[in-house]
Structures are given as C-alpha cells and as structure tokens.
Amino acid sequence: LVVVAALGYFVDIYDLVLFNVVKKESLEALGLTGDLLQRYDTALFNWQMGGMLLGGMLWGMLGDKRGRVQVLFGSILLYSFANVANAFVTDTAQYSLCRVLAGVGLAGELGAGITLVVESMPREHRGWGTMIIVTFGALGAVAASLVGNSGGAIAAALGLDLMAWQMTYIVGGALGIALLVMRAGAFESRMFR
C-alpha cells in the first residue's frame, strides 16, 4: 500500500511541476508572446491551484462518505484525462479548464493516498510510510523535468507528430492510468470500515 501510494505521490508531483516545466513552450505554441504570455503563465498556475483548493474540499468530503479508495480512483481518472486533454488544447480557455480539472484531481490523490496509508499502518510506523511517500514525490519533480526536456525525443521515438510539451502531458496522463491499474487491488482501511 505504501509503495502504491508513493507512486501516486510521484505522479502527483510530476503533474504539479509539469506545467512549470512546459508553460513557456506550450503557451508560445498557442501563439502567446510577451506580456500576454506572462499573464497566462500566472493565470494558468492560479487556475490549477484553485482546482486543488476546490478538489481538496470536494474529495475530502467524498472520501469521508464514500471511502478513500473510490476517491483515489475518481481523482486519478480525472487528472489523467485532464492531462491527456491538455496535450491537445488550442486556446487558453481550454488550457485553463484542463488545469482546473487536473488540480481538482490531484487534490484527491494527495489527500486520499496519505490518509489511506496512515489509516492502514500501525501508529509506530506511520512516519516511515509518509517519509517514503514524500521521497517518491520529490522524484516525481525530477521526472517532470527530465520528461519535459526530452518530450520531443519521446514523441519521435514513438513515431508521433507531437511537440515536446504535448508529449510531456500525455506521459503524465499515461502515468496516471498506469497508477490506476496498479491500484486496482487497493483495499479500504479498517479504520474507515
């Protein structure tokens, strides 16, 4: 459970850092330059953070009512699809929507994953569990930077006609779907039950 939660946090931090890695290239591809680019750079990040704020409340309430595992599945699906959709945006309104949805999804994964682990581990080992999860999260930031800088090469190797920033978002979505498959056997904590 800790390893799967740690991989979830890896994907979360990958996604959080992802926008900052590809923002300039992606906004330029949409035709933004100068002050307009700077304005949307900040606005899109704020949309993502607003989505996380909303998602934290939404998924927190749902997690307490429906269970952490259902929240994990729903939130992972949401941010995975938002990332894949983000690769194909054609204007700033679509980009904003994708960042809000990704933020909402990320908040569910972050909160429910840690809560599930803490509720499932003995009290004396919870510190180790959360430390492992946070360490994997830091590696997600490194992965976002590496994939962001080599997204074009990845697309070329796969024979896809995509820009580097588009491939980077697709990789983020694919990581989320892979995580969802890994979490298929996840169980609800005894504390919740």
CORQUIUR-V758344 format. One record per backbone hydrogen bond with DSSP energy under -0.5 kcal/mol. NH is the residue of the N-H (numbers start at 0). CO is the residue of the C=O. If there is no record, write none. Layout:
BEGIN
<<NH CO> <NH CO>>
END
This chain:
BEGIN
<<4 0> <5 1> <6 2> <7 3> <8 4> <9 5> <10 6> <11 7> <12 8> <13 9> <14 10> <15 11> <16 12> <17 13> <18 14> <20 16> <20 17> <21 17> <22 18> <25 21> <26 22> <27 23> <28 24> <29 25> <30 27> <31 26> <35 32> <36 32> <37 33> <38 34> <39 35> <40 36> <41 37> <42 38> <43 39> <44 40> <45 41> <46 42> <47 43> <48 44> <49 45> <50 46> <51 47> <52 48> <53 49> <54 50> <55 51> <56 52> <57 53> <58 54> <59 55> <60 56> <61 57> <62 58> <63 59> <64 60> <65 61> <66 61> <66 62> <70 66> <71 67> <72 68> <73 69> <74 70> <75 71> <76 72> <77 73> <78 74> <79 75> <80 76> <81 77> <82 78> <83 79> <84 80> <85 81> <86 82> <86 83> <87 84> <88 85> <94 90> <95 91> <96 92> <97 93> <98 94> <99 95> <100 96> <101 97> <102 98> <103 99> <104 100> <105 101> <106 102> <107 103> <108 104> <109 105> <110 106> <111 107> <112 108> <113 109> <114 110> <115 111> <116 112> <117 113> <118 114> <119 115> <119 116> <120 116> <124 121> <125 121> <125 122> <128 124> <129 125> <130 126> <131 127> <132 128> <133 129> <134 130> <135 131> <136 132> <137 133> <138 134> <139 135> <140 136> <141 137> <142 138> <143 139> <144 140> <145 141> <146 142> <147 143> <148 144> <149 145> <150 146> <153 149> <154 150> <155 151> <156 152> <157 153> <158 155> <159 154> <161 159> <166 162> <167 163> <168 164> <169 165> <170 166> <171 167> <172 168> <173 169> <174 170> <175 171> <176 172> <177 173> <178 174> <179 175> <180 176> <181 177> <182 178> <183 180> <184 181> <185 182> <192 188>>
END
